[in-house]
Each structure stands twice: as structure tokens, then as C-alpha cells.
């Protein structure tokens, strides 16, 4: 079971690197914001898997929730900033 979760974590980590490429070399600023948001979501998934592996899921759920709120607020802030600036 632990090997399964480690394999899933490695796959998610690979997907994070694909999103990182999209964030660095994306065609537009909105695509880059979405890529960073997806990286945040995948990071939350990895945190929860780590919590399950170490049998400290309560602790890692709290960390994941805080990280999700920060990710959400950051995405909204960047979106509002670029909306006011007029970037498409």
C-alpha cells in the first residue's frame, strides 16, 4: 500500500514539473496563473499523501487547508490585479 502511494506521489511530482514548464513558458499571463494554481493543488495532494504515509493525517490536513486558502487568495489577487491592468 505504501509503495502505491509513493508511486502516485512520483506521478504527481512529474505532473508538477509539466505545470512548472507551462508556468514558465506559457503563452499568456492567465495560462501562467492557472498553471501556478494547478501546482498548488497538486502540492496539496502530495501533502495529504505524505500525511497518510506518516500516520499524521490530522496535522497534514491542517497544513493543506492553510495552503489551499493561501493559494486561492493569491490566485484571486493576481487575477484582480491583471484585470485592472487590462492584461488578456
PDB file with one MODEL, atoms N, CA, C and O in Angstrom:
MODEL        1
ATOM      1  N   UNK A   1       0.822  -1.193   0.000  1.00  0.00           N
ATOM      2  CA  UNK A   1       0.000   0.000   0.000  1.00  0.00           C
ATOM      3  C   UNK A   1       0.868   1.260   0.000  1.00  0.00           C
ATOM      4  O   UNK A   1       0.573   2.239  -0.685  1.00  0.00           O
ATOM      5  N   UNK A   2       1.947   1.207   0.788  1.00  0.00           N
ATOM      6  CA  UNK A   2       2.829   2.366   0.838  1.00  0.00           C
ATOM      7  C   UNK A   2       3.501   2.580  -0.515  1.00  0.00           C
ATOM      8  O   UNK A   2       3.674   3.720  -0.949  1.00  0.00           O
ATOM      9  N   UNK A   3       3.877   1.505  -1.176  1.00  0.00           N
ATOM     10  CA  UNK A   3       4.501   1.631  -2.496  1.00  0.00           C
ATOM     11  C   UNK A   3       3.546   2.251  -3.506  1.00  0.00           C
ATOM     12  O   UNK A   3       3.969   3.002  -4.385  1.00  0.00           O
ATOM     13  N   UNK A   4       2.267   1.940  -3.383  1.00  0.00           N
ATOM     14  CA  UNK A   4       1.266   2.525  -4.271  1.00  0.00           C
ATOM     15  C   UNK A   4       1.213   4.040  -4.093  1.00  0.00           C
ATOM     16  O   UNK A   4       1.210   4.785  -5.073  1.00  0.00           O
ATOM     17  N   UNK A   5       1.173   4.494  -2.835  1.00  0.00           N
ATOM     18  CA  UNK A   5       1.107   5.931  -2.580  1.00  0.00           C
ATOM     19  C   UNK A   5       2.397   6.637  -2.981  1.00  0.00           C
ATOM     20  O   UNK A   5       2.359   7.780  -3.436  1.00  0.00           O
ATOM     21  N   UNK A   6       3.520   5.982  -2.820  1.00  0.00           N
ATOM     22  CA  UNK A   6       4.777   6.566  -3.286  1.00  0.00           C
ATOM     23  C   UNK A   6       4.797   6.688  -4.806  1.00  0.00           C
ATOM     24  O   UNK A   6       5.291   7.679  -5.342  1.00  0.00           O
ATOM     25  N   UNK A   7       4.268   5.694  -5.496  1.00  0.00           N
ATOM     26  CA  UNK A   7       4.192   5.757  -6.958  1.00  0.00           C
ATOM     27  C   UNK A   7       3.267   6.886  -7.404  1.00  0.00           C
ATOM     28  O   UNK A   7       3.579   7.614  -8.346  1.00  0.00           O
ATOM     29  N   UNK A   8       2.143   7.027  -6.733  1.00  0.00           N
ATOM     30  CA  UNK A   8       1.215   8.121  -7.053  1.00  0.00           C
ATOM     31  C   UNK A   8       1.883   9.470  -6.811  1.00  0.00           C
ATOM     32  O   UNK A   8       1.713  10.399  -7.600  1.00  0.00           O
ATOM     33  N   UNK A   9       2.642   9.578  -5.720  1.00  0.00           N
ATOM     34  CA  UNK A   9       3.347  10.829  -5.422  1.00  0.00           C
ATOM     35  C   UNK A   9       4.367  11.165  -6.499  1.00  0.00           C
ATOM     36  O   UNK A   9       4.527  12.330  -6.862  1.00  0.00           O
ATOM     37  N   UNK A  10       5.049  10.165  -7.004  1.00  0.00           N
ATOM     38  CA  UNK A  10       6.030  10.399  -8.066  1.00  0.00           C
ATOM     39  C   UNK A  10       5.341  10.851  -9.347  1.00  0.00           C
ATOM     40  O   UNK A  10       5.845  11.732 -10.044  1.00  0.00           O
ATOM     41  N   UNK A  11       4.204  10.261  -9.660  1.00  0.00           N
ATOM     42  CA  UNK A  11       3.443  10.683 -10.844  1.00  0.00           C
ATOM     43  C   UNK A  11       2.968  12.123 -10.683  1.00  0.00           C
ATOM     44  O   UNK A  11       3.057  12.915 -11.621  1.00  0.00           O
ATOM     45  N   UNK A  12       2.470  12.461  -9.510  1.00  0.00           N
ATOM     46  CA  UNK A  12       2.010  13.831  -9.264  1.00  0.00           C
ATOM     47  C   UNK A  12       3.182  14.803  -9.355  1.00  0.00           C
ATOM     48  O   UNK A  12       3.034  15.901  -9.891  1.00  0.00           O
ATOM     49  N   UNK A  13       4.332  14.413  -8.842  1.00  0.00           N
ATOM     50  CA  UNK A  13       5.518  15.262  -8.923  1.00  0.00           C
ATOM     51  C   UNK A  13       5.926  15.493 -10.376  1.00  0.00           C
ATOM     52  O   UNK A  13       6.323  16.601 -10.736  1.00  0.00           O
ATOM     53  N   UNK A  14       5.834  14.465 -11.208  1.00  0.00           N
ATOM     54  CA  UNK A  14       6.110  14.626 -12.634  1.00  0.00           C
ATOM     55  C   UNK A  14       5.130  15.619 -13.257  1.00  0.00           C
ATOM     56  O   UNK A  14       5.526  16.457 -14.067  1.00  0.00           O
ATOM     57  N   UNK A  15       3.861  15.527 -12.882  1.00  0.00           N
ATOM     58  CA  UNK A  15       2.860  16.455 -13.406  1.00  0.00           C
ATOM     59  C   UNK A  15       3.108  17.883 -12.929  1.00  0.00           C
ATOM     60  O   UNK A  15       2.813  18.840 -13.645  1.00  0.00           O
ATOM     61  N   UNK A  16       3.649  18.025 -11.724  1.00  0.00           N
ATOM     62  CA  UNK A  16       4.008  19.356 -11.230  1.00  0.00           C
ATOM     63  C   UNK A  16       5.090  19.969 -12.119  1.00  0.00           C
ATOM     64  O   UNK A  16       5.043  21.161 -12.423  1.00  0.00           O
ATOM     65  N   UNK A  17       6.057  19.161 -12.534  1.00  0.00           N
ATOM     66  CA  UNK A  17       7.101  19.687 -13.410  1.00  0.00           C
ATOM     67  C   UNK A  17       6.549  20.080 -14.779  1.00  0.00           C
ATOM     68  O   UNK A  17       7.025  21.040 -15.384  1.00  0.00           O
ATOM     69  N   UNK A  18       5.558  19.354 -15.268  1.00  0.00           N
ATOM     70  CA  UNK A  18       4.914  19.758 -16.522  1.00  0.00           C
ATOM     71  C   UNK A  18       4.198  21.098 -16.358  1.00  0.00           C
ATOM     72  O   UNK A  18       4.260  21.953 -17.242  1.00  0.00           O
ATOM     73  N   UNK A  19       3.529  21.274 -15.239  1.00  0.00           N
ATOM     74  CA  UNK A  19       2.854  22.549 -14.975  1.00  0.00           C
ATOM     75  C   UNK A  19       3.861  23.674 -14.769  1.00  0.00           C
ATOM     76  O   UNK A  19       3.603  24.818 -15.143  1.00  0.00           O
ATOM     77  N   UNK A  20       5.004  23.351 -14.177  1.00  0.00           N
ATOM     78  CA  UNK A  20       6.050  24.356 -13.998  1.00  0.00           C
ATOM     79  C   UNK A  20       6.567  24.835 -15.352  1.00  0.00           C
ATOM     80  O   UNK A  20       6.827  26.024 -15.536  1.00  0.00           O
ATOM     81  N   UNK A  21       6.715  23.918 -16.286  1.00  0.00           N
ATOM     82  CA  UNK A  21       7.103  24.305 -17.643  1.00  0.00           C
ATOM     83  C   UNK A  21       6.057  25.242 -18.243  1.00  0.00           C
ATOM     84  O   UNK A  21       6.397  26.240 -18.879  1.00  0.00           O
ATOM     85  N   UNK A  22       4.790  24.912 -18.034  1.00  0.00           N
ATOM     86  CA  UNK A  22       3.706  25.752 -18.564  1.00  0.00           C
ATOM     87  C   UNK A  22       3.710  27.123 -17.900  1.00  0.00           C
ATOM     88  O   UNK A  22       3.435  28.134 -18.546  1.00  0.00           O
ATOM     89  N   UNK A  23       4.024  27.152 -16.606  1.00  0.00           N
ATOM     90  CA  UNK A  23       4.053  28.427 -15.893  1.00  0.00           C
ATOM     91  C   UNK A  23       5.214  29.303 -16.360  1.00  0.00           C
ATOM     92  O   UNK A  23       5.088  30.527 -16.406  1.00  0.00           O
ATOM     93  N   UNK A  24       6.327  28.693 -16.702  1.00  0.00           N
ATOM     94  CA  UNK A  24       7.484  29.474 -17.136  1.00  0.00           C
ATOM     95  C   UNK A  24       7.401  29.893 -18.598  1.00  0.00           C
ATOM     96  O   UNK A  24       7.821  30.995 -18.952  1.00  0.00           O
ATOM     97  N   UNK A  25       6.867  29.031 -19.443  1.00  0.00           N
ATOM     98  CA  UNK A  25       6.873  29.288 -20.879  1.00  0.00           C
ATOM     99  C   UNK A  25       5.474  29.331 -21.482  1.00  0.00           C
ATOM    100  O   UNK A  25       5.306  29.058 -22.671  1.00  0.00           O
ATOM    101  N   UNK A  26       4.472  29.669 -20.682  1.00  0.00           N
ATOM    102  CA  UNK A  26       3.095  29.714 -21.168  1.00  0.00           C
ATOM    103  C   UNK A  26       2.876  30.864 -22.134  1.00  0.00           C
ATOM    104  O   UNK A  26       3.616  31.847 -22.114  1.00  0.00           O
ATOM    105  N   UNK A  27       1.863  30.744 -22.979  1.00  0.00           N
ATOM    106  CA  UNK A  27       1.632  31.781 -23.984  1.00  0.00           C
ATOM    107  C   UNK A  27       1.109  33.096 -23.408  1.00  0.00           C
ATOM    108  O   UNK A  27       1.396  34.162 -23.953  1.00  0.00           O
ATOM    109  N   UNK A  28       0.353  33.037 -22.323  1.00  0.00           N
ATOM    110  CA  UNK A  28      -0.205  34.255 -21.760  1.00  0.00           C
ATOM    111  C   UNK A  28      -0.130  34.251 -20.246  1.00  0.00           C
ATOM    112  O   UNK A  28       0.153  33.228 -19.622  1.00  0.00           O
ATOM    113  N   UNK A  29      -0.388  35.404 -19.672  1.00  0.00           N
ATOM    114  CA  UNK A  29      -0.280  35.526 -18.222  1.00  0.00           C
ATOM    115  C   UNK A  29      -1.369  34.724 -17.510  1.00  0.00           C
ATOM    116  O   UNK A  29      -1.123  34.172 -16.437  1.00  0.00           O
ATOM    117  N   UNK A  30      -2.547  34.654 -18.083  1.00  0.00           N
ATOM    118  CA  UNK A  30      -3.619  33.887 -17.441  1.00  0.00           C
ATOM    119  C   UNK A  30      -3.310  32.386 -17.449  1.00  0.00           C
ATOM    120  O   UNK A  30      -3.626  31.681 -16.492  1.00  0.00           O
ATOM    121  N   UNK A  31      -2.698  31.906 -18.521  1.00  0.00           N
ATOM    122  CA  UNK A  31      -2.279  30.497 -18.550  1.00  0.00           C
ATOM    123  C   UNK A  31      -1.236  30.219 -17.483  1.00  0.00           C
ATOM    124  O   UNK A  31      -1.219  29.140 -16.891  1.00  0.00           O
ATOM    125  N   UNK A  32      -0.378  31.177 -17.238  1.00  0.00           N
ATOM    126  CA  UNK A  32       0.642  31.008 -16.206  1.00  0.00           C
ATOM    127  C   UNK A  32       0.026  31.004 -14.814  1.00  0.00           C
ATOM    128  O   UNK A  32       0.445  30.233 -13.951  1.00  0.00           O
ATOM    129  N   UNK A  33      -0.961  31.857 -14.594  1.00  0.00           N
ATOM    130  CA  UNK A  33      -1.648  31.874 -13.297  1.00  0.00           C
ATOM    131  C   UNK A  33      -2.352  30.544 -13.054  1.00  0.00           C
ATOM    132  O   UNK A  33      -2.297  30.003 -11.949  1.00  0.00           O
ATOM    133  N   UNK A  34      -3.004  30.025 -14.065  1.00  0.00           N
ATOM    134  CA  UNK A  34      -3.689  28.734 -13.926  1.00  0.00           C
ATOM    135  C   UNK A  34      -2.681  27.621 -13.656  1.00  0.00           C
ATOM    136  O   UNK A  34      -2.951  26.729 -12.852  1.00  0.00           O
ATOM    137  N   UNK A  35      -1.531  27.661 -14.311  1.00  0.00           N
ATOM    138  CA  UNK A  35      -0.505  26.641 -14.081  1.00  0.00           C
ATOM    139  C   UNK A  35       0.001  26.686 -12.643  1.00  0.00           C
ATOM    140  O   UNK A  35       0.206  25.640 -12.027  1.00  0.00           O
ATOM    141  N   UNK A  36       0.204  27.880 -12.103  1.00  0.00           N
ATOM    142  CA  UNK A  36       0.639  28.003 -10.708  1.00  0.00           C
ATOM    143  C   UNK A  36      -0.454  27.504  -9.770  1.00  0.00           C
ATOM    144  O   UNK A  36      -0.153  26.881  -8.752  1.00  0.00           O
ATOM    145  N   UNK A  37      -1.704  27.765 -10.094  1.00  0.00           N
ATOM    146  CA  UNK A  37      -2.819  27.275  -9.284  1.00  0.00           C
ATOM    147  C   UNK A  37      -2.872  25.746  -9.310  1.00  0.00           C
ATOM    148  O   UNK A  37      -3.124  25.122  -8.279  1.00  0.00           O
ATOM    149  N   UNK A  38      -2.642  25.149 -10.451  1.00  0.00           N
ATOM    150  CA  UNK A  38      -2.627  23.683 -10.553  1.00  0.00           C
ATOM    151  C   UNK A  38      -1.458  23.102  -9.758  1.00  0.00           C
ATOM    152  O   UNK A  38      -1.598  22.055  -9.126  1.00  0.00           O
ATOM    153  N   UNK A  39      -0.308  23.777  -9.786  1.00  0.00           N
ATOM    154  CA  UNK A  39       0.828  23.327  -8.977  1.00  0.00           C
ATOM    155  C   UNK A  39       0.452  23.338  -7.505  1.00  0.00           C
ATOM    156  O   UNK A  39       0.799  22.415  -6.768  1.00  0.00           O
ATOM    157  N   UNK A  40      -0.256  24.378  -7.070  1.00  0.00           N
ATOM    158  CA  UNK A  40      -0.705  24.438  -5.681  1.00  0.00           C
ATOM    159  C   UNK A  40      -1.651  23.307  -5.327  1.00  0.00           C
ATOM    160  O   UNK A  40      -1.566  22.739  -4.239  1.00  0.00           O
ATOM    161  N   UNK A  41      -2.544  22.982  -6.231  1.00  0.00           N
ATOM    162  CA  UNK A  41      -3.485  21.892  -5.986  1.00  0.00           C
ATOM    163  C   UNK A  41      -2.762  20.550  -5.893  1.00  0.00           C
ATOM    164  O   UNK A  41      -3.077  19.729  -5.031  1.00  0.00           O
ATOM    165  N   UNK A  42      -1.811  20.335  -6.764  1.00  0.00           N
ATOM    166  CA  UNK A  42      -1.049  19.081  -6.724  1.00  0.00           C
ATOM    167  C   UNK A  42      -0.175  19.007  -5.474  1.00  0.00           C
ATOM    168  O   UNK A  42       0.050  17.922  -4.938  1.00  0.00           O
ATOM    169  N   UNK A  43       0.313  20.140  -5.013  1.00  0.00           N
ATOM    170  CA  UNK A  43       1.084  20.168  -3.769  1.00  0.00           C
ATOM    171  C   UNK A  43       0.220  19.767  -2.587  1.00  0.00           C
ATOM    172  O   UNK A  43       0.680  19.063  -1.688  1.00  0.00           O
ATOM    173  N   UNK A  44      -1.013  20.207  -2.585  1.00  0.00           N
ATOM    174  CA  UNK A  44      -1.945  19.817  -1.521  1.00  0.00           C
ATOM    175  C   UNK A  44      -2.165  18.310  -1.540  1.00  0.00           C
ATOM    176  O   UNK A  44      -2.201  17.670  -0.489  1.00  0.00           O
ATOM    177  N   UNK A  45      -2.311  17.746  -2.730  1.00  0.00           N
ATOM    178  CA  UNK A  45      -2.491  16.290  -2.830  1.00  0.00           C
ATOM    179  C   UNK A  45      -1.268  15.547  -2.301  1.00  0.00           C
ATOM    180  O   UNK A  45      -1.402  14.543  -1.602  1.00  0.00           O
ATOM    181  N   UNK A  46      -0.082  16.037  -2.632  1.00  0.00           N
ATOM    182  CA  UNK A  46       1.140  15.397  -2.137  1.00  0.00           C
ATOM    183  C   UNK A  46       1.234  15.514  -0.622  1.00  0.00           C
ATOM    184  O   UNK A  46       1.637  14.561   0.045  1.00  0.00           O
ATOM    185  N   UNK A  47       0.869  16.669  -0.070  1.00  0.00           N
ATOM    186  CA  UNK A  47       0.883  16.831   1.389  1.00  0.00           C
ATOM    187  C   UNK A  47      -0.047  15.835   2.070  1.00  0.00           C
ATOM    188  O   UNK A  47       0.302  15.265   3.103  1.00  0.00           O
ATOM    189  N   UNK A  48      -1.212  15.628   1.504  1.00  0.00           N
ATOM    190  CA  UNK A  48      -2.151  14.672   2.101  1.00  0.00           C
ATOM    191  C   UNK A  48      -1.636  13.238   2.002  1.00  0.00           C
ATOM    192  O   UNK A  48      -1.824  12.446   2.925  1.00  0.00           O
ATOM    193  N   UNK A  49      -0.995  12.907   0.900  1.00  0.00           N
ATOM    194  CA  UNK A  49      -0.411  11.564   0.779  1.00  0.00           C
ATOM    195  C   UNK A  49       0.708  11.376   1.796  1.00  0.00           C
ATOM    196  O   UNK A  49       0.820  10.314   2.408  1.00  0.00           O
ATOM    197  N   UNK A  50       1.537  12.402   1.980  1.00  0.00           N
ATOM    198  CA  UNK A  50       2.607  12.320   2.980  1.00  0.00           C
ATOM    199  C   UNK A  50       2.018  12.147   4.371  1.00  0.00           C
ATOM    200  O   UNK A  50       2.531  11.366   5.172  1.00  0.00           O
ATOM    201  N   UNK A  51       0.944  12.872   4.662  1.00  0.00           N
ATOM    202  CA  UNK A  51       0.287  12.713   5.959  1.00  0.00           C
ATOM    203  C   UNK A  51      -0.230  11.309   6.174  1.00  0.00           C
ATOM    204  O   UNK A  51      -0.145  10.770   7.277  1.00  0.00           O
ATOM    205  N   UNK A  52      -0.762  10.721   5.126  1.00  0.00           N
ATOM    206  CA  UNK A  52      -1.245   9.343   5.237  1.00  0.00           C
ATOM    207  C   UNK A  52      -0.090   8.373   5.459  1.00  0.00           C
ATOM    208  O   UNK A  52      -0.204   7.437   6.251  1.00  0.00           O
ATOM    209  N   UNK A  53       1.013   8.595   4.766  1.00  0.00           N
ATOM    210  CA  UNK A  53       2.159   7.691   4.895  1.00  0.00           C
ATOM    211  C   UNK A  53       2.791   7.747   6.284  1.00  0.00           C
ATOM    212  O   UNK A  53       3.265   6.731   6.794  1.00  0.00           O
ATOM    213  N   UNK A  54       2.797   8.929   6.895  1.00  0.00           N
ATOM    214  CA  UNK A  54       3.407   9.081   8.217  1.00  0.00           C
ATOM    215  C   UNK A  54       2.407   8.929   9.363  1.00  0.00           C
ATOM    216  O   UNK A  54       2.763   9.129  10.524  1.00  0.00           O
ATOM    217  N   UNK A  55       1.163   8.577   9.047  1.00  0.00           N
ATOM    218  CA  UNK A  55       0.099   8.424  10.051  1.00  0.00           C
ATOM    219  C   UNK A  55      -0.110   9.687  10.883  1.00  0.00           C
ATOM    220  O   UNK A  55      -0.418   9.605  12.072  1.00  0.00           O
ATOM    221  N   UNK A  56       0.054  10.840  10.268  1.00  0.00           N
ATOM    222  CA  UNK A  56      -0.179  12.135  10.904  1.00  0.00           C
ATOM    223  C   UNK A  56      -1.147  12.937  10.035  1.00  0.00           C
ATOM    224  O   UNK A  56      -0.925  14.121   9.779  1.00  0.00           O
ATOM    225  N   UNK A  57      -2.205  12.298   9.589  1.00  0.00           N
ATOM    226  CA  UNK A  57      -3.107  12.919   8.623  1.00  0.00           C
ATOM    227  C   UNK A  57      -3.767  14.176   9.175  1.00  0.00           C
ATOM    228  O   UNK A  57      -4.029  15.109   8.415  1.00  0.00           O
ATOM    229  N   UNK A  58      -4.045  14.228  10.489  1.00  0.00           N
ATOM    230  CA  UNK A  58      -4.697  15.405  11.072  1.00  0.00           C
ATOM    231  C   UNK A  58      -3.807  16.637  10.917  1.00  0.00           C
ATOM    232  O   UNK A  58      -4.279  17.720  10.570  1.00  0.00           O
ATOM    233  N   UNK A  59      -2.527  16.456  11.177  1.00  0.00           N
ATOM    234  CA  UNK A  59      -1.573  17.556  11.074  1.00  0.00           C
ATOM    235  C   UNK A  59      -1.458  18.040   9.630  1.00  0.00           C
ATOM    236  O   UNK A  59      -1.453  19.245   9.375  1.00  0.00           O
ATOM    237  N   UNK A  60      -1.366  17.116   8.700  1.00  0.00           N
ATOM    238  CA  UNK A  60      -1.185  17.481   7.302  1.00  0.00           C
ATOM    239  C   UNK A  60      -2.469  18.015   6.673  1.00  0.00           C
ATOM    240  O   UNK A  60      -2.405  18.763   5.697  1.00  0.00           O
ATOM    241  N   UNK A  61      -3.625  17.652   7.205  1.00  0.00           N
ATOM    242  CA  UNK A  61      -4.876  18.248   6.717  1.00  0.00           C
ATOM    243  C   UNK A  61      -4.910  19.727   7.059  1.00  0.00           C
ATOM    244  O   UNK A  61      -5.328  20.547   6.242  1.00  0.00           O
ATOM    245  N   UNK A  62      -4.471  20.074   8.268  1.00  0.00           N
ATOM    246  CA  UNK A  62      -4.431  21.482   8.653  1.00  0.00           C
ATOM    247  C   UNK A  62      -3.484  22.273   7.756  1.00  0.00           C
ATOM    248  O   UNK A  62      -3.813  23.368   7.300  1.00  0.00           O
ATOM    249  N   UNK A  63      -2.317  21.711   7.511  1.00  0.00           N
ATOM    250  CA  UNK A  63      -1.353  22.376   6.628  1.00  0.00           C
ATOM    251  C   UNK A  63      -1.926  22.518   5.220  1.00  0.00           C
ATOM    252  O   UNK A  63      -1.757  23.558   4.582  1.00  0.00           O
ATOM    253  N   UNK A  64      -2.594  21.491   4.740  1.00  0.00           N
ATOM    254  CA  UNK A  64      -3.174  21.524   3.393  1.00  0.00           C
ATOM    255  C   UNK A  64      -4.277  22.567   3.277  1.00  0.00           C
ATOM    256  O   UNK A  64      -4.377  23.258   2.264  1.00  0.00           O
ATOM    257  N   UNK A  65      -5.100  22.681   4.307  1.00  0.00           N
ATOM    258  CA  UNK A  65      -6.164  23.687   4.275  1.00  0.00           C
ATOM    259  C   UNK A  65      -5.595  25.101   4.249  1.00  0.00           C
ATOM    260  O   UNK A  65      -6.075  25.949   3.496  1.00  0.00           O
ATOM    261  N   UNK A  66      -4.591  25.357   5.052  1.00  0.00           N
ATOM    262  CA  UNK A  66      -3.965  26.679   5.052  1.00  0.00           C
ATOM    263  C   UNK A  66      -3.326  26.954   3.695  1.00  0.00           C
ATOM    264  O   UNK A  66      -3.448  28.057   3.163  1.00  0.00           O
ATOM    265  N   UNK A  67      -2.657  25.972   3.143  1.00  0.00           N
ATOM    266  CA  UNK A  67      -2.028  26.130   1.839  1.00  0.00           C
ATOM    267  C   UNK A  67      -3.077  26.377   0.753  1.00  0.00           C
ATOM    268  O   UNK A  67      -2.851  27.176  -0.157  1.00  0.00           O
ATOM    269  N   UNK A  68      -4.212  25.704   0.842  1.00  0.00           N
ATOM    270  CA  UNK A  68      -5.280  25.897  -0.145  1.00  0.00           C
ATOM    271  C   UNK A  68      -5.851  27.308  -0.067  1.00  0.00           C
ATOM    272  O   UNK A  68      -6.119  27.927  -1.097  1.00  0.00           O
ATOM    273  N   UNK A  69      -6.036  27.814   1.138  1.00  0.00           N
ATOM    274  CA  UNK A  69      -6.567  29.173   1.297  1.00  0.00           C
ATOM    275  C   UNK A  69      -5.575  30.199   0.753  1.00  0.00           C
ATOM    276  O   UNK A  69      -5.970  31.141   0.067  1.00  0.00           O
ATOM    277  N   UNK A  70      -4.293  30.019   1.057  1.00  0.00           N
ATOM    278  CA  UNK A  70      -3.277  30.938   0.537  1.00  0.00           C
ATOM    279  C   UNK A  70      -3.224  30.867  -0.986  1.00  0.00           C
ATOM    280  O   UNK A  70      -3.094  31.898  -1.646  1.00  0.00           O
ATOM    281  N   UNK A  71      -3.321  29.687  -1.542  1.00  0.00           N
ATOM    282  CA  UNK A  71      -3.327  29.505  -2.993  1.00  0.00           C
ATOM    283  C   UNK A  71      -4.531  30.206  -3.623  1.00  0.00           C
ATOM    284  O   UNK A  71      -4.402  30.866  -4.654  1.00  0.00           O
ATOM    285  N   UNK A  72      -5.691  30.059  -3.005  1.00  0.00           N
ATOM    286  CA  UNK A  72      -6.908  30.678  -3.525  1.00  0.00           C
ATOM    287  C   UNK A  72      -6.814  32.199  -3.469  1.00  0.00           C
ATOM    288  O   UNK A  72      -7.135  32.878  -4.444  1.00  0.00           O
ATOM    289  N   UNK A  73      -6.378  32.730  -2.339  1.00  0.00           N
ATOM    290  CA  UNK A  73      -6.274  34.181  -2.190  1.00  0.00           C
ATOM    291  C   UNK A  73      -5.248  34.748  -3.167  1.00  0.00           C
ATOM    292  O   UNK A  73      -5.467  35.809  -3.753  1.00  0.00           O
ATOM    293  N   UNK A  74      -4.140  34.052  -3.342  1.00  0.00           N
ATOM    294  CA  UNK A  74      -3.135  34.507  -4.300  1.00  0.00           C
ATOM    295  C   UNK A  74      -3.654  34.529  -5.726  1.00  0.00           C
ATOM    296  O   UNK A  74      -3.372  35.462  -6.477  1.00  0.00           O
ATOM    297  N   UNK A  75      -4.397  33.524  -6.097  1.00  0.00           N
ATOM    298  CA  UNK A  75      -4.963  33.468  -7.445  1.00  0.00           C
ATOM    299  C   UNK A  75      -5.961  34.599  -7.672  1.00  0.00           C
ATOM    300  O   UNK A  75      -5.956  35.238  -8.723  1.00  0.00           O
ATOM    301  N   UNK A  76      -6.809  34.839  -6.688  1.00  0.00           N
ATOM    302  CA  UNK A  76      -7.777  35.936  -6.803  1.00  0.00           C
ATOM    303  C   UNK A  76      -7.058  37.279  -6.883  1.00  0.00           C
ATOM    304  O   UNK A  76      -7.432  38.137  -7.683  1.00  0.00           O
ATOM    305  N   UNK A  77      -6.025  37.467  -6.055  1.00  0.00           N
ATOM    306  CA  UNK A  77      -5.290  38.733  -6.056  1.00  0.00           C
ATOM    307  C   UNK A  77      -4.615  38.984  -7.403  1.00  0.00           C
ATOM    308  O   UNK A  77      -4.704  40.086  -7.944  1.00  0.00           O
ATOM    309  N   UNK A  78      -3.943  37.974  -7.945  1.00  0.00           N
ATOM    310  CA  UNK A  78      -3.301  38.142  -9.250  1.00  0.00           C
ATOM    311  C   UNK A  78      -4.328  38.377 -10.348  1.00  0.00           C
ATOM    312  O   UNK A  78      -4.100  39.195 -11.239  1.00  0.00           O
ATOM    313  N   UNK A  79      -5.443  37.681 -10.297  1.00  0.00           N
ATOM    314  CA  UNK A  79      -6.479  37.858 -11.319  1.00  0.00           C
ATOM    315  C   UNK A  79      -7.051  39.266 -11.283  1.00  0.00           C
ATOM    316  O   UNK A  79      -7.244  39.885 -12.329  1.00  0.00           O
ATOM    317  N   UNK A  80      -7.322  39.774 -10.086  1.00  0.00           N
ATOM    318  CA  UNK A  80      -7.853  41.140  -9.968  1.00  0.00           C
ATOM    319  C   UNK A  80      -6.821  42.166 -10.436  1.00  0.00           C
ATOM    320  O   UNK A  80      -7.161  43.141 -11.106  1.00  0.00           O
ATOM    321  N   UNK A  81      -5.567  41.937 -10.079  1.00  0.00           N
ATOM    322  CA  UNK A  81      -4.510  42.863 -10.492  1.00  0.00           C
ATOM    323  C   UNK A  81      -4.415  42.931 -12.011  1.00  0.00           C
ATOM    324  O   UNK A  81      -4.365  44.020 -12.582  1.00  0.00           O
ATOM    325  N   UNK A  82      -4.392  41.784 -12.663  1.00  0.00           N
ATOM    326  CA  UNK A  82      -4.256  41.776 -14.113  1.00  0.00           C
ATOM    327  C   UNK A  82      -5.542  42.209 -14.807  1.00  0.00           C
ATOM    328  O   UNK A  82      -5.495  42.698 -15.936  1.00  0.00           O
ATOM    329  N   UNK A  83      -6.682  42.039 -14.156  1.00  0.00           N
ATOM    330  CA  UNK A  83      -7.930  42.543 -14.724  1.00  0.00           C
ATOM    331  C   UNK A  83      -7.923  44.068 -14.737  1.00  0.00           C
ATOM    332  O   UNK A  83      -8.327  44.686 -15.722  1.00  0.00           O
ATOM    333  N   UNK A  84      -7.469  44.668 -13.656  1.00  0.00           N
ATOM    334  CA  UNK A  84      -7.397  46.133 -13.600  1.00  0.00           C
ATOM    335  C   UNK A  84      -6.346  46.678 -14.561  1.00  0.00           C
ATOM    336  O   UNK A  84      -6.514  47.751 -15.141  1.00  0.00           O
ATOM    337  N   UNK A  85      -5.281  45.937 -14.716  1.00  0.00           N
ATOM    338  CA  UNK A  85      -4.204  46.359 -15.609  1.00  0.00           C
ATOM    339  C   UNK A  85      -4.609  46.217 -17.073  1.00  0.00           C
ATOM    340  O   UNK A  85      -4.053  46.890 -17.941  1.00  0.00           O
ATOM    341  N   UNK A  86      -5.572  45.346 -17.347  1.00  0.00           N
ATOM    342  CA  UNK A  86      -6.060  45.165 -18.702  1.00  0.00           C
ATOM    343  C   UNK A  86      -5.329  44.095 -19.487  1.00  0.00           C
ATOM    344  O   UNK A  86      -5.354  44.105 -20.718  1.00  0.00           O
ATOM    345  N   UNK A  87      -4.686  43.184 -18.802  1.00  0.00           N
ATOM    346  CA  UNK A  87      -3.960  42.106 -19.478  1.00  0.00           C
ATOM    347  C   UNK A  87      -4.945  41.010 -19.836  1.00  0.00           C
ATOM    348  O   UNK A  87      -5.786  40.632 -19.020  1.00  0.00           O
ATOM    349  N   UNK A  88      -4.841  40.500 -21.053  1.00  0.00           N
ATOM    350  CA  UNK A  88      -5.749  39.448 -21.502  1.00  0.00           C
ATOM    351  C   UNK A  88      -5.107  38.115 -21.358  1.00  0.00           C
ATOM    352  O   UNK A  88      -5.717  37.097 -21.686  1.00  0.00           O
TER     353      UNK A  88
ENDMDL
END
